[in-house]
């Protein structure tokens, strides 16, 4: 499969993650999510708790 400019990759969440864990396991403030694709690069995002009452 070849990705073309403008293509979008969407993924779902398989069963057995997050709420299905015992005990439940969720992303929290300070966690880092990193995705690497060969020959393209790495996308890294730090999870940050949303401020309550702050407009976006």
C-alpha positions as CSV (number, residue, x, y, z in Angstrom):
1,X,0.0,0.0,0.0
2,X,1.3,3.4,-0.9
3,X,0.3,6.5,1.0
4,X,-0.3,9.6,-1.1
5,X,-0.3,13.3,0.0
6,X,-3.6,14.0,1.7
7,X,-4.2,10.4,2.8
8,X,-5.5,10.1,6.4
9,X,-4.7,7.1,8.6
10,X,-7.4,6.3,11.2
11,X,-7.2,3.7,13.9
12,X,-9.6,2.3,16.5
13,X,-9.0,0.9,19.9
14,X,-8.9,-2.9,20.2
15,X,-10.6,-4.6,23.1
16,X,-8.5,-5.2,26.2
17,X,-7.1,-1.7,26.5
18,X,-8.1,1.2,28.8
19,X,-11.3,0.5,30.7
20,X,-11.0,-3.3,30.0
21,X,-7.7,-3.5,32.0
22,X,-7.8,-4.8,35.6
23,X,-7.3,-2.2,37.1
24,X,-8.4,0.2,34.3
25,X,-5.5,2.1,32.7
26,X,-5.8,5.4,31.0
27,X,-3.4,8.1,29.6
28,X,-2.5,10.7,32.3
29,X,-0.9,14.1,32.5
30,X,2.8,13.8,31.5
31,X,2.5,10.5,29.5
32,X,4.1,10.5,26.1
33,X,2.5,9.0,23.0
34,X,5.0,8.2,20.2
35,X,4.3,6.8,16.7
36,X,7.1,5.9,14.4
37,X,6.7,5.1,10.7
38,X,9.8,3.8,8.8
39,X,11.2,6.2,6.2
40,X,8.8,8.9,7.3
41,X,9.6,9.8,10.9
42,X,8.4,10.0,14.5
43,X,5.4,11.9,15.9
44,X,5.6,12.4,19.6
45,X,2.9,14.1,21.8
46,X,2.9,14.7,25.5
47,X,-0.4,14.3,27.3
48,X,-1.5,17.4,29.1
49,X,-4.5,17.6,31.5
50,X,-7.0,20.1,30.2
51,X,-7.5,23.2,32.2
52,X,-11.1,23.5,33.6
53,X,-13.0,26.6,32.6
54,X,-10.5,27.7,29.9
55,X,-11.9,28.3,26.5
56,X,-10.0,27.0,23.5
